[in-house]
């Protein structure tokens, strides 16, 4: 394995290419632009296709086309661009197309700013566009995971025929860390549903229209069954110093890194605190939260948003244990000491 | 003979198996609608050119949303207006396929206006069949971008007015102003003569794609008796009397003779070649380090580097992190980014640690490298007691006042200038830092330079600057 000091955003592209991604379509936006830069450099080198779309809307629809043709395809953006893509993502979910979408969050709402924030949680984990659908959401917190989870995203997208997000913030995208890349391997996925432009696939149809309500209901039920299966099989999380914890802290992306340092400091003060980091935000680690709810005293959710993930934690616990919340917004990243103070306040 | 004439083209389904409901034999189109004729002409062309197997039809949003009921080809249904983008994705994913974007006037001219413009301007090798009937049929007869001035629709009950809605958009004329499109023609479905012209235009447009000559579009003026509230016969007359004078039929662009066929080259790389192109075959050199013998205030540094944009602040941190990695430590490098990098102040935050790094943010630094005065003033208060401050005395006339720090003054800009280039002041600082703390070795830093600096010609100058920084600290430390 080759080890390289590399930006998370660039690790995404090397991971994507190693996962056999053939077509990249995207529109520039800070702080996700390095993904497009790296894609425009490496895709042609490997004889694959990079295209800067005329808009976010066009880019996601180009992905829709490429995914229909049965190839692995991706796009990347940040909050405002993700909002624009939502129509296309709804169509892709309805037509059951595997597309990998990277969201490097920035401050919002509106134009907001380009500093790291986590205000996109609701729009990526709850469907985001119109209709009854969800997407798988993977939340890397380091450059290594930017590669690894991007590769996994392509596998999950194909396995479940669904759009999959790689979802993080400007810090994780912009930060350089050592990444060990795996060697290239043969990627072969059977897609007998795709429109290949050949005799065998002539009867195939990529479509999200079901005019008859009963048919559309059946289609919706099929989608819901798929999401339930995903919830049963694909939950991923990471834990840190939870064994004897009285307080469980929760955060994803850069926040989980800050929490880890805060926990180390709190432990030195004798405070029994640990970390539950969801790696999949959908499916959400409800069972793990409930299990912890049976033996710890309380939870602390830290977010760089107005409190979006905390709602899911409360929903998982259904009032069983107190859920505290600490947040910063607008691109302000909470410091280790701020979080430490909050931990001390709760455990006092 | 008669049997043969009545046969449907092979590009067309005999039974519309995708159509819901009991009737699988009749189309969903109204009597007198032009879509059926256009469908037939496309299906015939696909069969005659022998490309029905390779063909992919895109169904838009509008009355032709159910194109996929009828065509015995691969079918993809697209969001409103996005057919050219979807077509682009399909074609780029599989350049051997024959992709036909079938669109109406609202889809193509209104909500998808930019998508068609940009696909045409890229010279995308697709065929667009644009059916212009001057109205939104599917949604119940509202105004289209091609609705004629004075024409009454559900949303222009007093007639389209120039003052409120402007003039109808002329797509062929608009696209003809672009360099890239290869072939653009407008025809009409009125009488046999015009249908034959339409037939030829559709065949030509599909042939353009088969020959890999780029973007082609046929705009077809077509009747919508239901939307226009007319009999089929009257509707056909209306095309001739009202539409054709404004939307003049004709060839708007034909540069096929000038165009060379282009198809993207196919590249089949071995796994080994993929690794090589991605730079995964180069094994980084290794310089195992050991911080156990270092002074406590130097170990596992949390470094803040700050200065003006252009002073190489990010590169300074990058080289330190890279060197740390080569020495086997955990490292992270976090930049300030965006507008503040363009001309303002820049800073980056580096961890070099024996253990896994939690927060990569450096709020309480153990090392501050300040290249200018604002940076020193701003970040000195955050340095932990016993921390190291290296500051550029060439640009900072006042030493930090704190007494609990290890302060190293470095005339970095002056040394750099004397070395030959003011730009290597950042490298002088690296030399000063490594000599002060010994966290990273000179060998590791030199190896890091090889990786981090793209223009290899600059490396000797950078190395020299690092040596000068080391020398400076040796001198002041005696």
Boltz contact constraints between the chains, C-beta under 6 A:
constraints:
  - contact:
      token1: [A, 2]
      token2: [B, 280]
      max_distance: 6.0
  - contact:
      token1: [A, 3]
      token2: [B, 284]
      max_distance: 6.0
  - contact:
      token1: [A, 5]
      token2: [B, 322]
      max_distance: 6.0
  - contact:
      token1: [A, 5]
      token2: [B, 325]
      max_distance: 6.0
  - contact:
      token1: [A, 14]
      token2: [B, 278]
      max_distance: 6.0
  - contact:
      token1: [A, 23]
      token2: [B, 92]
      max_distance: 6.0
  - contact:
      token1: [A, 23]
      token2: [B, 93]
      max_distance: 6.0
  - contact:
      token1: [A, 30]
      token2: [B, 338]
      max_distance: 6.0
  - contact:
      token1: [A, 45]
      token2: [B, 277]
      max_distance: 6.0
  - contact:
      token1: [A, 46]
      token2: [B, 277]
      max_distance: 6.0
  - contact:
      token1: [A, 47]
      token2: [B, 267]
      max_distance: 6.0
  - contact:
      token1: [A, 49]
      token2: [B, 92]
      max_distance: 6.0
  - contact:
      token1: [A, 54]
      token2: [B, 114]
      max_distance: 6.0
  - contact:
      token1: [A, 54]
      token2: [B, 118]
      max_distance: 6.0
  - contact:
      token1: [A, 58]
      token2: [B, 85]
      max_distance: 6.0
  - contact:
      token1: [A, 58]
      token2: [B, 115]
      max_distance: 6.0
  - contact:
      token1: [A, 61]
      token2: [B, 82]
      max_distance: 6.0
  - contact:
      token1: [A, 61]
      token2: [B, 85]
      max_distance: 6.0
  - contact:
      token1: [A, 61]
      token2: [B, 86]
      max_distance: 6.0
  - contact:
      token1: [A, 62]
      token2: [B, 85]
      max_distance: 6.0
  - contact:
      token1: [A, 62]
      token2: [B, 88]
      max_distance: 6.0
  - contact:
      token1: [A, 62]
      token2: [B, 89]
      max_distance: 6.0
  - contact:
      token1: [A, 64]
      token2: [B, 86]
      max_distance: 6.0
  - contact:
      token1: [A, 65]
      token2: [B, 86]
      max_distance: 6.0
  - contact:
      token1: [A, 65]
      token2: [B, 89]
      max_distance: 6.0
  - contact:
      token1: [A, 65]
      token2: [B, 90]
      max_distance: 6.0
  - contact:
      token1: [A, 66]
      token2: [B, 89]
      max_distance: 6.0
  - contact:
      token1: [A, 66]
      token2: [B, 93]
      max_distance: 6.0
  - contact:
      token1: [A, 68]
      token2: [B, 76]
      max_distance: 6.0
  - contact:
      token1: [A, 69]
      token2: [B, 90]
      max_distance: 6.0
  - contact:
      token1: [A, 69]
      token2: [B, 93]
      max_distance: 6.0
  - contact:
      token1: [A, 69]
      token2: [B, 94]
      max_distance: 6.0
  - contact:
      token1: [A, 71]
      token2: [B, 93]
      max_distance: 6.0
  - contact:
      token1: [A, 87]
      token2: [B, 79]
      max_distance: 6.0
  - contact:
      token1: [A, 91]
      token2: [B, 79]
      max_distance: 6.0
  - contact:
      token1: [A, 114]
      token2: [B, 338]
      max_distance: 6.0
  - contact:
      token1: [A, 174]
      token2: [B, 335]
      max_distance: 6.0
  - contact:
      token1: [A, 174]
      token2: [B, 337]
      max_distance: 6.0
  - contact:
      token1: [A, 175]
      token2: [B, 334]
      max_distance: 6.0
  - contact:
      token1: [A, 175]
      token2: [B, 360]
      max_distance: 6.0
  - contact:
      token1: [A, 176]
      token2: [B, 333]
      max_distance: 6.0
  - contact:
      token1: [A, 177]
      token2: [B, 332]
      max_distance: 6.0
  - contact:
      token1: [A, 178]
      token2: [B, 325]
      max_distance: 6.0
  - contact:
      token1: [A, 181]
      token2: [B, 280]
      max_distance: 6.0
  - contact:
      token1: [A, 183]
      token2: [B, 275]
      max_distance: 6.0
  - contact:
      token1: [A, 184]
      token2: [B, 271]
      max_distance: 6.0
  - contact:
      token1: [A, 184]
      token2: [B, 274]
      max_distance: 6.0
  - contact:
      token1: [A, 184]
      token2: [B, 275]
      max_distance: 6.0
  - contact:
      token1: [A, 195]
      token2: [B, 56]
      max_distance: 6.0
  - contact:
      token1: [A, 195]
      token2: [B, 74]
      max_distance: 6.0
  - contact:
      token1: [A, 195]
      token2: [B, 76]
      max_distance: 6.0
  - contact:
      token1: [A, 197]
      token2: [B, 54]
      max_distance: 6.0
  - contact:
      token1: [A, 197]
      token2: [B, 56]
      max_distance: 6.0
  - contact:
      token1: [A, 197]
      token2: [B, 74]
      max_distance: 6.0
  - contact:
      token1: [A, 197]
      token2: [B, 94]
      max_distance: 6.0
  - contact:
      token1: [A, 197]
      token2: [B, 97]
      max_distance: 6.0
  - contact:
      token1: [A, 198]
      token2: [B, 53]
      max_distance: 6.0
  - contact:
      token1: [A, 199]
      token2: [B, 53]
      max_distance: 6.0
  - contact:
      token1: [A, 201]
      token2: [B, 74]
      max_distance: 6.0
  - contact:
      token1: [A, 202]
      token2: [B, 74]
      max_distance: 6.0
  - contact:
      token1: [A, 204]
      token2: [B, 74]
      max_distance: 6.0
  - contact:
      token1: [A, 205]
      token2: [B, 68]
      max_distance: 6.0
  - contact:
      token1: [A, 205]
      token2: [B, 75]
      max_distance: 6.0
  - contact:
      token1: [A, 206]
      token2: [B, 76]
      max_distance: 6.0
  - contact:
      token1: [A, 207]
      token2: [B, 77]
      max_distance: 6.0
  - contact:
      token1: [A, 211]
      token2: [B, 20]
      max_distance: 6.0
  - contact:
      token1: [A, 212]
      token2: [B, 20]
      max_distance: 6.0
  - contact:
      token1: [A, 257]
      token2: [B, 358]
      max_distance: 6.0
  - contact:
      token1: [A, 257]
      token2: [B, 359]
      max_distance: 6.0
  - contact:
      token1: [A, 258]
      token2: [B, 359]
      max_distance: 6.0
  - contact:
      token1: [A, 260]
      token2: [B, 358]
      max_distance: 6.0
  - contact:
      token1: [A, 261]
      token2: [B, 358]
      max_distance: 6.0
  - contact:
      token1: [A, 261]
      token2: [B, 359]
      max_distance: 6.0
  - contact:
      token1: [A, 335]
      token2: [B, 363]
      max_distance: 6.0
  - contact:
      token1: [A, 336]
      token2: [B, 359]
      max_distance: 6.0
